[in-house]
Amino acid sequence: MGITVTTFMRLPGLVVWVLACVLAACSGSSSPGADASGTPGVTDDAIVIGSSLPLTGHASYLGKQTLLGAQAYLNAVNEAGGVHGRRIKVLALDDGYDPPRCVANTQQLIVEDRVFCLFSYVGTPTTAKIIPLLEEARVPLVGSFTGADALRSPFRRYIVNIRASYYQETSAAVDHMVRDLGLDKVAILYQYDAYGFDGLRGTEMALRSHSLAPVARGSYIRGTMDVEEGLGRILEAAPGAIVMIGTYGPCAKAVKLARARGYKGLFYAVSFVGADEIARILGPGDDTPLLMSQVVPPPDLPESGALLTGVMDYARLLARFFPDERPNTVGLEGFVNAKVLVEGLRRAGRDLTRERFLDALESISDFSLGIASPVSFSKDRHQGLERVYFTRFERGRFHMVTDWGRIRDLLAALAKNEVVPSEPDGAHQPPAAAAPGGQR
């Protein structure tokens, strides 16, 4: 007979399921991960899904918050009886943002744990490495915290993206830099791996559309804080803006070093950098002109919660299930991923298979997530959202950008060593999002 051993990995405010399935040899019985229908991960009363993400190491904030956001929604669904009488269990394995560990975790989840699908992976270098496994095993991956082009092009049936891409983020950012801020000298600091290369290519393509090219490029090795050499090369070119494609620790160090060396230009970071953590590291007294793109509206801003029901639901459920946590964009993205996952399971019906689940996801059109932008998929389109938002760092936190002219004035004043009165964007204006960045 099959024996299911349950252990726990404890995080602050969260108990993550880690299930190891041990099968007795020559028993002839079916796997505990499948019911009589033979669908892996589906039993009469449960659907088991798997995730590999960084729960320790230098990207652990991103992994933990993605998981907390998703689990907040799934806990509420399970309390209400689950989906078609089945509760959803998440098997979360720590990969430490290390590609070989992610591959090993994925093999375990598919082969040994026999999960129904994979969900909310975090990171480009890790997630990109499992693409062959997904296609060979025909296991869906839903809602990864990465905007990598490798997960979008060419089209792959078993990969379902929800967020906008890094190409869209960098395209929208460069458009604002050039058109609204008058910047034409842009440099790029990137992590030397698949994630960094993706952001580098996206930024180069966006600059090329304005007949521009990076004035300098600098890199650092993933898992290190060694940004000095790459940053030094960038500062020698005297850029007006530095695009950062990395994680929060190295990017924050680069900001501090550049400012200490007299750099007075703009910094811009893509969403994966992690707004809350870079803000925490820079501190409440920092006045760095730092912009960050987001693929969901910032949930901790009063103007977001007042108008967007999905943001309010996330904040309410996070406070209920994980009261020690505060709302953030990373967690909201995990929450949104879970809402899409559950909607696909509902549409697929009680007679659940992986192929029916994918067909159900592809039937979703203009489905409201309560975040201003509805989600849509089709048989040849597996990216649900397109919208890009922009936030600006001021007084220790990020605020929604509503006035690009004010940012231009701020940069001009900094260049002249003038003092600009501090007032967050949107203090007397309704919230606004940037137009969707065009897919390139």
ZIRAHU-V953353 format. One record per residue. N is the residue number from 1. RES is the residue in three letters. OMEGA is omega in whole degrees, -180 to 180 (999 if undefined). D_CENTER is the distance of its C-alpha to the mean C-alpha in Angstrom with 2 decimals. Layout:
N:RES:OMEGA:D_CENTER ; N:RES:OMEGA:D_CENTER
This chain:
1:MET:180:40.24 ; 2:GLY:179:36.50 ; 3:ILE:177:35.34 ; 4:THR:180:31.88 ; 5:VAL:-179:31.15 ; 6:THR:173:28.60 ; 7:THR:-176:27.31 ; 8:PHE:170:24.74 ; 9:MET:-174:22.13 ; 10:ARG:172:22.18 ; 11:LEU:178:19.47 ; 12:PRO:177:20.30 ; 13:GLY:-174:20.75 ; 14:LEU:169:19.47 ; 15:VAL:-177:21.37 ; 16:VAL:176:19.41 ; 17:TRP:169:21.46 ; 18:VAL:-175:22.39 ; 19:LEU:175:25.05 ; 20:ALA:-178:27.33 ; 21:CYS:179:29.70 ; 22:VAL:-176:33.13 ; 23:LEU:176:35.47 ; 24:ALA:-177:39.22 ; 25:ALA:173:40.84 ; 26:CYS:-179:43.08 ; 27:SER:-178:42.43 ; 28:GLY:-179:41.92 ; 29:SER:-180:39.73 ; 30:SER:179:36.44 ; 31:SER:176:33.12 ; 32:PRO:178:31.91 ; 33:GLY:-180:28.58 ; 34:ALA:176:30.32 ; 35:ASP:-177:32.83 ; 36:ALA:-180:35.94 ; 37:SER:180:34.05 ; 38:GLY:179:32.62 ; 39:THR:-180:28.96 ; 40:PRO:175:26.95 ; 41:GLY:-177:25.14 ; 42:VAL:174:27.06 ; 43:THR:-178:30.00 ; 44:ASP:-175:32.15 ; 45:ASP:-177:30.16 ; 46:ALA:170:26.67 ; 47:ILE:-178:23.71 ; 48:VAL:179:22.07 ; 49:ILE:-175:18.54 ; 50:GLY:178:16.97 ; 51:SER:171:13.84 ; 52:SER:-175:13.66 ; 53:LEU:-177:11.27 ; 54:PRO:176:12.29 ; 55:LEU:172:14.40 ; 56:THR:177:16.68 ; 57:GLY:-169:16.84 ; 58:HIS:175:15.34 ; 59:ALA:-173:11.61 ; 60:SER:178:12.62 ; 61:TYR:-178:11.40 ; 62:LEU:180:7.69 ; 63:GLY:-178:9.10 ; 64:LYS:-177:11.59 ; 65:GLN:175:9.85 ; 66:THR:-179:7.49 ; 67:LEU:179:10.96 ; 68:LEU:180:12.94 ; 69:GLY:179:11.36 ; 70:ALA:-176:11.89 ; 71:GLN:178:15.23 ; 72:ALA:179:16.43 ; 73:TYR:-178:16.58 ; 74:LEU:176:17.92 ; 75:ASN:180:20.50 ; 76:ALA:178:21.79 ; 77:VAL:-180:22.10 ; 78:ASN:178:23.92 ; 79:GLU:-179:26.21 ; 80:ALA:177:27.22 ; 81:GLY:178:28.27 ; 82:GLY:-179:25.21 ; 83:VAL:-177:25.09 ; 84:HIS:177:28.59 ; 85:GLY:179:29.82 ; 86:ARG:175:27.22 ; 87:ARG:-176:24.88 ; 88:ILE:178:21.44 ; 89:LYS:-179:21.09 ; 90:VAL:172:18.01 ; 91:LEU:-176:18.93 ; 92:ALA:180:16.39 ; 93:LEU:-178:17.31 ; 94:ASP:175:16.44 ; 95:ASP:178:15.95 ; 96:GLY:-178:15.71 ; 97:TYR:-178:13.32 ; 98:ASP:-175:16.52 ; 99:PRO:179:16.84 ; 100:PRO:178:20.29 ; 101:ARG:178:19.36 ; 102:CYS:178:16.47 ; 103:VAL:180:19.11 ; 104:ALA:178:21.64 ; 105:ASN:-178:19.49 ; 106:THR:176:18.80 ; 107:GLN:178:22.51 ; 108:GLN:-177:23.39 ; 109:LEU:-178:21.26 ; 110:ILE:-170:22.76 ; 111:VAL:-175:26.27 ; 112:GLU:-177:27.16 ; 113:ASP:176:25.12 ; 114:ARG:179:25.27 ; 115:VAL:178:22.16 ; 116:PHE:178:21.98 ; 117:CYS:176:18.51 ; 118:LEU:-166:15.33 ; 119:PHE:171:12.19 ; 120:SER:169:8.56 ; 121:TYR:-176:8.84 ; 122:VAL:173:6.74 ; 123:GLY:179:7.76 ; 124:THR:-176:9.93 ; 125:PRO:178:13.31 ; 126:THR:-174:13.09 ; 127:THR:-179:11.88 ; 128:ALA:-177:14.15 ; 129:LYS:-176:17.04 ; 130:ILE:-178:17.15 ; 131:ILE:179:17.66 ; 132:PRO:179:21.45 ; 133:LEU:180:21.38 ; 134:LEU:-175:19.67 ; 135:GLU:180:22.23 ; 136:GLU:-178:25.15 ; 137:ALA:-178:24.59 ; 138:ARG:179:23.38 ; 139:VAL:180:20.69 ; 140:PRO:169:17.87 ; 141:LEU:-174:14.19 ; 142:VAL:167:12.26 ; 143:GLY:178:8.67 ; 144:SER:176:6.65 ; 145:PHE:176:3.08 ; 146:THR:177:5.06 ; 147:GLY:-173:7.35 ; 148:ALA:178:10.34 ; 149:ASP:-179:13.64 ; 150:ALA:178:15.04 ; 151:LEU:-176:13.22 ; 152:ARG:-177:14.67 ; 153:SER:0:18.03 ; 154:PRO:179:20.40 ; 155:PHE:178:19.77 ; 156:ARG:-176:19.38 ; 157:ARG:-171:20.39 ; 158:TYR:175:18.66 ; 159:ILE:-179:15.09 ; 160:VAL:179:13.59 ; 161:ASN:178:10.47 ; 162:ILE:-176:9.53 ; 163:ARG:171:7.33 ; 164:ALA:-175:9.39 ; 165:SER:174:9.85 ; 166:TYR:176:10.25 ; 167:TYR:179:13.87 ; 168:GLN:178:13.65 ; 169:GLU:-177:12.03 ; 170:THR:177:14.69 ; 171:SER:180:17.33 ; 172:ALA:-179:17.14 ; 173:ALA:-180:17.13 ; 174:VAL:177:20.10 ; 175:ASP:179:21.88 ; 176:HIS:180:21.86 ; 177:MET:-175:22.95 ; 178:VAL:-173:25.80 ; 179:ARG:-174:26.97 ; 180:ASP:-176:26.43 ; 181:LEU:177:26.66 ; 182:GLY:-179:29.15 ; 183:LEU:179:27.44 ; 184:ASP:176:28.46 ; 185:LYS:-174:28.03 ; 186:VAL:177:24.42 ; 187:ALA:-176:23.50 ; 188:ILE:172:20.42 ; 189:LEU:-173:19.43 ; 190:TYR:175:17.15 ; 191:GLN:-173:16.33 ; 192:TYR:176:18.85 ; 193:ASP:-175:17.00 ; 194:ALA:178:15.29 ; 195:TYR:-180:12.12 ; 196:GLY:179:14.59 ; 197:PHE:180:16.91 ; 198:ASP:178:14.50 ; 199:GLY:177:13.85 ; 200:LEU:180:17.58 ; 201:ARG:-180:18.67 ; 202:GLY:180:16.73 ; 203:THR:178:18.28 ; 204:GLU:179:21.63 ; 205:MET:179:21.69 ; 206:ALA:178:20.99 ; 207:LEU:-180:23.73 ; 208:ARG:179:26.02 ; 209:SER:176:25.95 ; 210:HIS:-178:27.56 ; 211:SER:179:29.98 ; 212:LEU:175:28.38 ; 213:ALA:178:27.10 ; 214:PRO:177:25.48 ; 215:VAL:177:28.25 ; 216:ALA:175:26.85 ; 217:ARG:176:24.20 ; 218:GLY:-177:23.50 ; 219:SER:172:21.42 ; 220:TYR:-176:20.98 ; 221:ILE:178:20.60 ; 222:ARG:179:17.45 ; 223:GLY:178:18.22 ; 224:THR:175:20.76 ; 225:MET:-172:21.33 ; 226:ASP:-177:23.83 ; 227:VAL:-171:22.98 ; 228:GLU:-176:26.62 ; 229:GLU:-180:27.89 ; 230:GLY:180:25.13 ; 231:LEU:179:25.14 ; 232:GLY:178:28.92 ; 233:ARG:-180:29.02 ; 234:ILE:-176:26.84 ; 235:LEU:177:28.98 ; 236:GLU:-179:32.11 ; 237:ALA:179:31.11 ; 238:ALA:-179:30.92 ; 239:PRO:173:27.87 ; 240:GLY:179:27.23 ; 241:ALA:176:23.45 ; 242:ILE:175:21.22 ; 243:VAL:-178:17.84 ; 244:MET:177:15.66 ; 245:ILE:-175:13.23 ; 246:GLY:174:12.77 ; 247:THR:-167:11.76 ; 248:TYR:-177:13.10 ; 249:GLY:179:16.50 ; 250:PRO:-179:17.81 ; 251:CYS:178:16.65 ; 252:ALA:178:18.42 ; 253:LYS:179:21.39 ; 254:ALA:178:21.61 ; 255:VAL:-178:21.75 ; 256:LYS:180:24.47 ; 257:LEU:-179:26.44 ; 258:ALA:180:26.42 ; 259:ARG:179:27.59 ; 260:ALA:179:30.20 ; 261:ARG:173:31.51 ; 262:GLY:179:32.00 ; 263:TYR:-177:29.10 ; 264:LYS:-178:28.93 ; 265:GLY:-176:26.57 ; 266:LEU:167:23.06 ; 267:PHE:174:19.80 ; 268:TYR:180:16.60 ; 269:ALA:176:13.09 ; 270:VAL:-171:9.94 ; 271:SER:-175:6.87 ; 272:PHE:-178:5.68 ; 273:VAL:178:9.16 ; 274:GLY:-173:8.70 ; 275:ALA:-175:11.23 ; 276:ASP:-177:13.11 ; 277:GLU:179:13.82 ; 278:ILE:176:15.01 ; 279:ALA:179:16.99 ; 280:ARG:-178:18.51 ; 281:ILE:-180:19.56 ; 282:LEU:174:21.05 ; 283:GLY:-175:22.81 ; 284:PRO:-178:24.29 ; 285:GLY:-176:27.03 ; 286:ASP:-180:25.02 ; 287:ASP:-179:25.59 ; 288:THR:174:23.53 ; 289:PRO:-174:22.78 ; 290:LEU:175:19.01 ; 291:LEU:175:16.78 ; 292:MET:175:13.01 ; 293:SER:178:11.34 ; 294:GLN:179:8.89 ; 295:VAL:170:8.01 ; 296:VAL:-180:9.40 ; 297:PRO:180:12.57 ; 298:PRO:-173:12.92 ; 299:PRO:-176:14.26 ; 300:ASP:177:16.71 ; 301:LEU:-178:18.75 ; 302:PRO:-178:21.99 ; 303:GLU:177:21.92 ; 304:SER:-176:18.66 ; 305:GLY:-177:19.91 ; 306:ALA:-173:23.34 ; 307:LEU:-171:22.46 ; 308:LEU:-174:19.41 ; 309:THR:179:20.26 ; 310:GLY:178:16.80 ; 311:VAL:179:15.93 ; 312:MET:178:19.29 ; 313:ASP:178:18.86 ; 314:TYR:-179:15.68 ; 315:ALA:-179:17.60 ; 316:ARG:-178:20.70 ; 317:LEU:176:19.45 ; 318:LEU:180:17.51 ; 319:ALA:-178:20.82 ; 320:ARG:-174:22.79 ; 321:PHE:-178:21.23 ; 322:PHE:-171:19.78 ; 323:PRO:-180:22.01 ; 324:ASP:-177:21.33 ; 325:GLU:175:17.71 ; 326:ARG:-177:16.95 ; 327:PRO:178:14.45 ; 328:ASN:-176:11.37 ; 329:THR:180:8.45 ; 330:VAL:179:5.99 ; 331:GLY:178:8.70 ; 332:LEU:178:9.29 ; 333:GLU:175:6.23 ; 334:GLY:178:7.65 ; 335:PHE:179:10.93 ; 336:VAL:177:10.55 ; 337:ASN:-179:9.74 ; 338:ALA:179:12.86 ; 339:LYS:178:14.88 ; 340:VAL:177:14.57 ; 341:LEU:-177:15.45 ; 342:VAL:179:18.40 ; 343:GLU:176:19.61 ; 344:GLY:178:19.84 ; 345:LEU:178:21.78 ; 346:ARG:-178:24.02 ; 347:ARG:-179:24.89 ; 348:ALA:177:25.61 ; 349:GLY:-177:28.33 ; 350:ARG:-180:30.05 ; 351:ASP:-167:31.04 ; 352:LEU:169:27.60 ; 353:THR:179:26.89 ; 354:ARG:-178:23.89 ; 355:GLU:177:25.38 ; 356:ARG:178:26.11 ; 357:PHE:178:22.57 ; 358:LEU:177:21.29 ; 359:ASP:180:24.15 ; 360:ALA:177:23.22 ; 361:LEU:-179:19.62 ; 362:GLU:178:21.24 ; 363:SER:-179:23.56 ; 364:ILE:180:20.99 ; 365:SER:180:21.82 ; 366:ASP:179:21.15 ; 367:PHE:-176:19.94 ; 368:SER:174:19.24 ; 369:LEU:-178:16.19 ; 370:GLY:-180:17.77 ; 371:ILE:177:15.33 ; 372:ALA:-179:17.78 ; 373:SER:176:16.38 ; 374:PRO:-179:17.54 ; 375:VAL:-180:15.93 ; 376:SER:174:18.16 ; 377:PHE:173:18.58 ; 378:SER:-177:21.73 ; 379:LYS:179:23.39 ; 380:ASP:180:22.42 ; 381:ARG:-177:19.12 ; 382:HIS:169:16.03 ; 383:GLN:-171:13.38 ; 384:GLY:-176:13.59 ; 385:LEU:-179:12.42 ; 386:GLU:-168:13.55 ; 387:ARG:177:13.61 ; 388:VAL:178:12.51 ; 389:TYR:178:13.44 ; 390:PHE:178:14.84 ; 391:THR:-180:15.58 ; 392:ARG:-180:18.30 ; 393:PHE:176:19.00 ; 394:GLU:177:22.39 ; 395:ARG:172:24.28 ; 396:GLY:179:21.57 ; 397:ARG:-179:18.83 ; 398:PHE:179:16.91 ; 399:HIS:178:18.69 ; 400:MET:177:18.12 ; 401:VAL:175:19.88 ; 402:THR:-175:22.81 ; 403:ASP:-179:25.42 ; 404:TRP:177:24.84 ; 405:GLY:179:28.56 ; 406:ARG:177:28.31 ; 407:ILE:178:25.78 ; 408:ARG:178:28.23 ; 409:ASP:179:31.04 ; 410:LEU:180:29.24 ; 411:LEU:179:28.75 ; 412:ALA:180:32.38 ; 413:ALA:179:33.62 ; 414:LEU:180:31.84 ; 415:ALA:-179:33.45 ; 416:LYS:-178:36.79 ; 417:ASN:176:36.26 ; 418:GLU:178:36.60 ; 419:VAL:179:35.15 ; 420:VAL:177:33.01 ; 421:PRO:-177:33.08 ; 422:SER:174:29.82 ; 423:GLU:-177:28.53 ; 424:PRO:172:24.93 ; 425:ASP:176:24.05 ; 426:GLY:-178:24.57 ; 427:ALA:180:27.00 ; 428:HIS:-177:29.51 ; 429:GLN:175:27.54 ; 430:PRO:-179:25.48 ; 431:PRO:178:21.71 ; 432:ALA:177:20.75 ; 433:ALA:174:17.79 ; 434:ALA:174:18.04 ; 435:ALA:179:19.21 ; 436:PRO:176:16.85 ; 437:GLY:-179:16.47 ; 438:GLY:177:18.64 ; 439:GLN:-178:17.48 ; 440:ARG:999:19.35
